């Protein structure tokens, strides 16, 4: 649910088809990174403490604060062509990295053929998720709400998501107990 909400807010802010393509590409890139790390982990080569994974919560916090600052400075991000790809990929990765803990045992319990089928299904479902988010953005009530308040909603959701990731992985107590 959190992915579809983030995608909806980004699609509502995208003004061109090119920006929407970068959002979709970023969603795929972030998710593929999660799958690659999960596959490597299933092979037994990835041993990252849970609290370190929580440090990825700083990524959406950074983007949220950056969005709030650019609001006050009235700067436009249109000058950076790939901003949609970078933001979407990094936030998708940071938001979904906790899935690695589920995917690793899931992948290690299946044959290579089954893993390939599962990954294919996941990638098809990413397209469905992007399509659904883009379609929902064009519903009148959602479109009006995001049009009026999206510039405030997006940074707050990103900051909230980052804090949630940090808390969920118990990163604060890990860092302060060192």
Phi and psi in degrees as GROMACS dihedral restraints (atoms count N, CA, C in turn):
[ dihedral_restraints ]
;  ai    aj    ak    al  type     phi  dphi    fc
    3     4     5     6     1   -66.2    20    10
    4     5     6     7     1   -36.7    20    10
    6     7     8     9     1   -62.4    20    10
    7     8     9    10     1   -43.7    20    10
    9    10    11    12     1   -66.7    20    10
   10    11    12    13     1   -36.0    20    10
   12    13    14    15     1   -66.1    20    10
   13    14    15    16     1   -45.7    20    10
   15    16    17    18     1   -61.4    20    10
   16    17    18    19     1   -43.8    20    10
   18    19    20    21     1   -61.7    20    10
   19    20    21    22     1   -40.5    20    10
   21    22    23    24     1   -61.8    20    10
   22    23    24    25     1   -42.9    20    10
   24    25    26    27     1   -66.7    20    10
   25    26    27    28     1   -39.0    20    10
   27    28    29    30     1   -69.0    20    10
   28    29    30    31     1   -44.2    20    10
   30    31    32    33     1   -61.3    20    10
   31    32    33    34     1   -34.2    20    10
   33    34    35    36     1   -68.1    20    10
   34    35    36    37     1   -25.8    20    10
   36    37    38    39     1   -90.3    20    10
   37    38    39    40     1   -20.6    20    10
   39    40    41    42     1   -71.0    20    10
   40    41    42    43     1   130.0    20    10
   42    43    44    45     1  -100.9    20    10
   43    44    45    46     1   -19.1    20    10
   45    46    47    48     1  -124.0    20    10
   46    47    48    49     1   161.0    20    10
   48    49    50    51     1   -63.1    20    10
   49    50    51    52     1   -35.7    20    10
   51    52    53    54     1   -61.8    20    10
   52    53    54    55     1   -42.9    20    10
   54    55    56    57     1   -63.3    20    10
   55    56    57    58     1   -39.9    20    10
   57    58    59    60     1   -64.6    20    10
   58    59    60    61     1   -37.5    20    10
   60    61    62    63     1   -64.0    20    10
   61    62    63    64     1   -39.1    20    10
   63    64    65    66     1   -66.8    20    10
   64    65    66    67     1   -34.3    20    10
   66    67    68    69     1   -63.3    20    10
   67    68    69    70     1   -46.8    20    10
   69    70    71    72     1   -63.1    20    10
   70    71    72    73     1   -44.5    20    10
   72    73    74    75     1   -62.4    20    10
   73    74    75    76     1   -39.4    20    10
   75    76    77    78     1   -65.6    20    10
   76    77    78    79     1   -38.7    20    10
   78    79    80    81     1   -62.4    20    10
   79    80    81    82     1   -43.6    20    10
   81    82    83    84     1   -65.2    20    10
   82    83    84    85     1   -44.8    20    10
   84    85    86    87     1   -60.7    20    10
   85    86    87    88     1   -48.1    20    10
   87    88    89    90     1   -60.8    20    10
   88    89    90    91     1   -43.1    20    10
   90    91    92    93     1   -70.3    20    10
   91    92    93    94     1   -38.5    20    10
   93    94    95    96     1   -64.6    20    10
   94    95    96    97     1   -37.9    20    10
   96    97    98    99     1   -60.6    20    10
   97    98    99   100     1   -41.9    20    10
   99   100   101   102     1   -61.3    20    10
  100   101   102   103     1   -44.2    20    10
  102   103   104   105     1   -65.3    20    10
  103   104   105   106     1   -40.4    20    10
  105   106   107   108     1   -63.8    20    10
  106   107   108   109     1   -46.6    20    10
  108   109   110   111     1   -63.8    20    10
  109   110   111   112     1   -38.3    20    10
  111   112   113   114     1   -64.0    20    10
  112   113   114   115     1   -40.9    20    10
  114   115   116   117     1   -65.9    20    10
  115   116   117   118     1   -43.7    20    10
  117   118   119   120     1   -62.0    20    10
  118   119   120   121     1   -43.4    20    10
  120   121   122   123     1   -60.5    20    10
  121   122   123   124     1   -37.5    20    10
  123   124   125   126     1   -64.4    20    10
  124   125   126   127     1   -26.6    20    10
  126   127   128   129     1   -79.4    20    10
  127   128   129   130     1    -5.9    20    10
  129   130   131   132     1    90.3    20    10
  130   131   132   133     1    14.4    20    10
  132   133   134   135     1  -102.0    20    10
  133   134   135   136     1     0.0    20    10
  135   136   137   138     1  -115.0    20    10
  136   137   138   139     1   114.6    20    10
  138   139   140   141     1  -130.4    20    10
  139   140   141   142     1    81.8    20    10
  141   142   143   144     1  -107.7    20    10
  142   143   144   145     1   127.5    20    10
  144   145   146   147     1   -60.2    20    10
  145   146   147   148     1   143.7    20    10
  147   148   149   150     1   -55.0    20    10
  148   149   150   151     1   -40.6    20    10
  150   151   152   153     1   -64.5    20    10
  151   152   153   154     1   -33.3    20    10
  153   154   155   156     1   -67.6    20    10
  154   155   156   157     1   -36.9    20    10
  156   157   158   159     1   -60.8    20    10
  157   158   159   160     1   -35.9    20    10
  159   160   161   162     1   -60.9    20    10
  160   161   162   163     1   -25.9    20    10
  162   163   164   165     1   -59.3    20    10
  163   164   165   166     1   -22.4    20    10
  165   166   167   168     1   -64.8    20    10
  166   167   168   169     1   -14.5    20    10
  168   169   170   171     1   -61.3    20    10
  169   170   171   172     1   -21.5    20    10
  171   172   173   174     1   -69.8    20    10
  172   173   174   175     1   -20.0    20    10
  174   175   176   177     1   -65.2    20    10
  175   176   177   178     1   -55.9    20    10
  177   178   179   180     1   -65.9    20    10
  178   179   180   181     1   -30.2    20    10
  180   181   182   183     1   -62.1    20    10
  181   182   183   184     1   -44.5    20    10
  183   184   185   186     1   -57.8    20    10
  184   185   186   187     1   -49.0    20    10
  186   187   188   189     1   -65.3    20    10
  187   188   189   190     1   -35.8    20    10
  189   190   191   192     1   -65.6    20    10
  190   191   192   193     1   -45.7    20    10
  192   193   194   195     1   -65.3    20    10
  193   194   195   196     1   -40.9    20    10
  195   196   197   198     1   -60.6    20    10
  196   197   198   199     1   -40.2    20    10
  198   199   200   201     1   -65.6    20    10
  199   200   201   202     1   -40.6    20    10
  201   202   203   204     1   -65.0    20    10
  202   203   204   205     1   -40.8    20    10
  204   205   206   207     1   -64.0    20    10
  205   206   207   208     1   -43.3    20    10
  207   208   209   210     1   -67.9    20    10
  208   209   210   211     1   -25.2    20    10
  210   211   212   213     1   -63.2    20    10
  211   212   213   214     1   -46.4    20    10
  213   214   215   216     1   -71.7    20    10
  214   215   216   217     1   -25.8    20    10
  216   217   218   219     1   -94.3    20    10
  217   218   219   220     1    -5.2    20    10
  219   220   221   222     1    54.7    20    10
  220   221   222   223     1    35.3    20    10
  222   223   224   225     1   -90.1    20    10
  223   224   225   226     1   148.2    20    10
  225   226   227   228     1  -104.3    20    10
  226   227   228   229     1   143.3    20    10
  228   229   230   231     1   -94.6    20    10
  229   230   231   232     1    13.0    20    10
  231   232   233   234     1   -67.5    20    10
  232   233   234   235     1   -17.7    20    10
  234   235   236   237     1   -71.5    20    10
  235   236   237   238     1   -23.1    20    10
  237   238   239   240     1   -97.4    20    10
  238   239   240   241     1   110.7    20    10
  240   241   242   243     1   -63.4    20    10
  241   242   243   244     1   -40.9    20    10
  243   244   245   246     1   -99.4    20    10
  244   245   246   247     1    17.6    20    10
  246   247   248   249     1   -58.8    20    10
  247   248   249   250     1   -36.9    20    10
  249   250   251   252     1   -66.2    20    10
  250   251   252   253     1   -39.8    20    10
  252   253   254   255     1   -65.3    20    10
  253   254   255   256     1   -47.8    20    10
  255   256   257   258     1   -64.4    20    10
  256   257   258   259     1   -49.8    20    10
  258   259   260   261     1   -61.2    20    10
  259   260   261   262     1   -48.7    20    10
  261   262   263   264     1   -63.7    20    10
  262   263   264   265     1   -44.5    20    10
  264   265   266   267     1   -64.2    20    10
  265   266   267   268     1   -45.5    20    10
  267   268   269   270     1   -70.2    20    10
  268   269   270   271     1   -40.5    20    10
  270   271   272   273     1   -71.0    20    10
  271   272   273   274     1   -38.5    20    10
  273   274   275   276     1   -59.8    20    10
  274   275   276   277     1   -43.8    20    10
  276   277   278   279     1   -64.9    20    10
  277   278   279   280     1   -49.8    20    10
  279   280   281   282     1   -61.9    20    10
  280   281   282   283     1   -39.8    20    10
  282   283   284   285     1   -71.8    20    10
  283   284   285   286     1   -31.3    20    10
  285   286   287   288     1  -101.6    20    10
  286   287   288   289     1     1.5    20    10
  288   289   290   291     1   -64.1    20    10
  289   290   291   292     1   -26.2    20    10
  291   292   293   294     1   -68.1    20    10
  292   293   294   295     1   -18.6    20    10
  294   295   296   297     1   -68.3    20    10
  295   296   297   298     1   -19.7    20    10
  297   298   299   300     1   -57.5    20    10
  298   299   300   301     1   -38.5    20    10
  300   301   302   303     1   -62.5    20    10
  301   302   303   304     1   -24.7    20    10
  303   304   305   306     1   -88.7    20    10
  304   305   306   307     1   -42.3    20    10
  306   307   308   309     1   -69.3    20    10
  307   308   309   310     1   -35.0    20    10
  309   310   311   312     1   -58.7    20    10
  310   311   312   313     1   -55.0    20    10
  312   313   314   315     1   -65.9    20    10
  313   314   315   316     1   -32.1    20    10
  315   316   317   318     1   -64.5    20    10
  316   317   318   319     1   -45.7    20    10
  318   319   320   321     1   -67.9    20    10
  319   320   321   322     1   -40.3    20    10
  321   322   323   324     1   -69.5    20    10
  322   323   324   325     1   -17.4    20    10
  324   325   326   327     1   -91.6    20    10
  325   326   327   328     1     0.1    20    10
  327   328   329   330     1  -122.8    20    10
  328   329   330   331     1   158.5    20    10
  330   331   332   333     1   -75.0    20    10
  331   332   333   334     1   164.4    20    10
  333   334   335   336     1   -57.9    20    10
  334   335   336   337     1   -40.8    20    10
  336   337   338   339     1   -61.4    20    10
  337   338   339   340     1   -44.4    20    10
  339   340   341   342     1   -66.0    20    10
  340   341   342   343     1   -37.9    20    10
  342   343   344   345     1   -62.4    20    10
  343   344   345   346     1   -42.1    20    10
  345   346   347   348     1   -61.5    20    10
  346   347   348   349     1   -43.1    20    10
  348   349   350   351     1   -64.8    20    10
  349   350   351   352     1   -42.3    20    10
  351   352   353   354     1   -62.8    20    10
  352   353   354   355     1   -45.9    20    10
  354   355   356   357     1   -62.1    20    10
  355   356   357   358     1   -41.8    20    10
  357   358   359   360     1   -59.4    20    10
  358   359   360   361     1   -45.4    20    10
  360   361   362   363     1   -63.2    20    10
  361   362   363   364     1   -43.5    20    10
  363   364   365   366     1   -56.6    20    10
  364   365   366   367     1   -45.5    20    10
  366   367   368   369     1   -67.1    20    10
  367   368   369   370     1   -35.6    20    10
  369   370   371   372     1   -65.0    20    10
  370   371   372   373     1   -41.6    20    10
  372   373   374   375     1   -67.2    20    10
  373   374   375   376     1   -28.3    20    10
  375   376   377   378     1   -62.9    20    10
  376   377   378   379     1   -41.8    20    10
  378   379   380   381     1   -62.8    20    10
  379   380   381   382     1   -41.8    20    10
  381   382   383   384     1   -63.0    20    10
  382   383   384   385     1   -43.1    20    10
  384   385   386   387     1   -60.8    20    10
  385   386   387   388     1   -45.3    20    10
  387   388   389   390     1   -63.8    20    10
  388   389   390   391     1   -43.2    20    10
  390   391   392   393     1   -62.2    20    10
  391   392   393   394     1   -44.9    20    10
  393   394   395   396     1   -62.9    20    10
  394   395   396   397     1   -43.7    20    10
  396   397   398   399     1   -63.3    20    10
  397   398   399   400     1   -44.2    20    10
  399   400   401   402     1   -66.5    20    10
  400   401   402   403     1   -36.1    20    10
  402   403   404   405     1   -68.9    20    10
  403   404   405   406     1   -43.7    20    10
  405   406   407   408     1   -62.0    20    10
  406   407   408   409     1   -33.4    20    10
  408   409   410   411     1   -62.0    20    10
  409   410   411   412     1   -25.9    20    10
  411   412   413   414     1   -90.4    20    10
  412   413   414   415     1     1.6    20    10
  414   415   416   417     1   -74.1    20    10
  415   416   417   418     1   134.3    20    10
  417   418   419   420     1   -51.2    20    10
  418   419   420   421     1   -49.5    20    10
  420   421   422   423     1   -64.5    20    10
  421   422   423   424     1   -45.7    20    10
  423   424   425   426     1   -65.4    20    10
  424   425   426   427     1   -44.3    20    10
  426   427   428   429     1   -60.6    20    10
  427   428   429   430     1   -43.9    20    10
  429   430   431   432     1   -65.2    20    10
  430   431   432   433     1   -43.2    20    10
  432   433   434   435     1   -63.6    20    10
  433   434   435   436     1   -46.3    20    10
  435   436   437   438     1   -70.0    20    10
  436   437   438   439     1   -33.9    20    10
  438   439   440   441     1   -64.9    20    10
  439   440   441   442     1   -42.8    20    10
  441   442   443   444     1   -75.9    20    10
  442   443   444   445     1   -40.6    20    10
  444   445   446   447     1  -121.1    20    10
  445   446   447   448     1     1.8    20    10
  447   448   449   450     1   -58.3    20    10
  448   449   450   451     1   -36.2    20    10
  450   451   452   453     1   -65.5    20    10
  451   452   453   454     1   -22.1    20    10
  453   454   455   456     1   -96.3    20    10
  454   455   456   457     1   -39.2    20    10
  456   457   458   459     1   -62.5    20    10
  457   458   459   460     1   -46.7    20    10
  459   460   461   462     1   -59.0    20    10
  460   461   462   463     1   -52.4    20    10
  462   463   464   465     1   -60.8    20    10
  463   464   465   466     1   -39.6    20    10
  465   466   467   468     1   -67.1    20    10
  466   467   468   469     1   -39.1    20    10
  468   469   470   471     1   -65.1    20    10
  469   470   471   472     1   -42.2    20    10
  471   472   473   474     1   -64.1    20    10
  472   473   474   475     1   -44.4    20    10
  474   475   476   477     1   -63.9    20    10
  475   476   477   478     1   -44.6    20    10
  477   478   479   480     1   -60.9    20    10
  478   479   480   481     1   -41.6    20    10
  480   481   482   483     1   -62.3    20    10
  481   482   483   484     1   -44.4    20    10
  483   484   485   486     1   -61.3    20    10
  484   485   486   487     1   -44.2    20    10
  486   487   488   489     1   -63.3    20    10
  487   488   489   490     1   -41.8    20    10
  489   490   491   492     1   -59.3    20    10
  490   491   492   493     1   -44.0    20    10
  492   493   494   495     1   -62.7    20    10
  493   494   495   496     1   -44.6    20    10
  495   496   497   498     1   -61.4    20    10
  496   497   498   499     1   -44.5    20    10
  498   499   500   501     1   -70.4    20    10
  499   500   501   502     1   -44.0    20    10
  501   502   503   504     1   -59.0    20    10
  502   503   504   505     1   -36.3    20    10
  504   505   506   507     1   -93.8    20    10
  505   506   507   508     1     7.6    20    10
  507   508   509   510     1    56.4    20    10
  508   509   510   511     1    36.9    20    10
  510   511   512   513     1   -69.0    20    10
  511   512   513   514     1   -38.1    20    10
  513   514   515   516     1   -61.1    20    10
  514   515   516   517     1   -47.9    20    10
  516   517   518   519     1   -68.2    20    10
  517   518   519   520     1   -31.9    20    10
  519   520   521   522     1   -66.2    20    10
  520   521   522   523     1   -46.6    20    10
  522   523   524   525     1   -65.8    20    10
  523   524   525   526     1   -42.1    20    10
  525   526   527   528     1   -79.9    20    10
  526   527   528   529     1    -9.9    20    10
  528   529   530   531     1   -94.9    20    10
  529   530   531   532     1     0.2    20    10
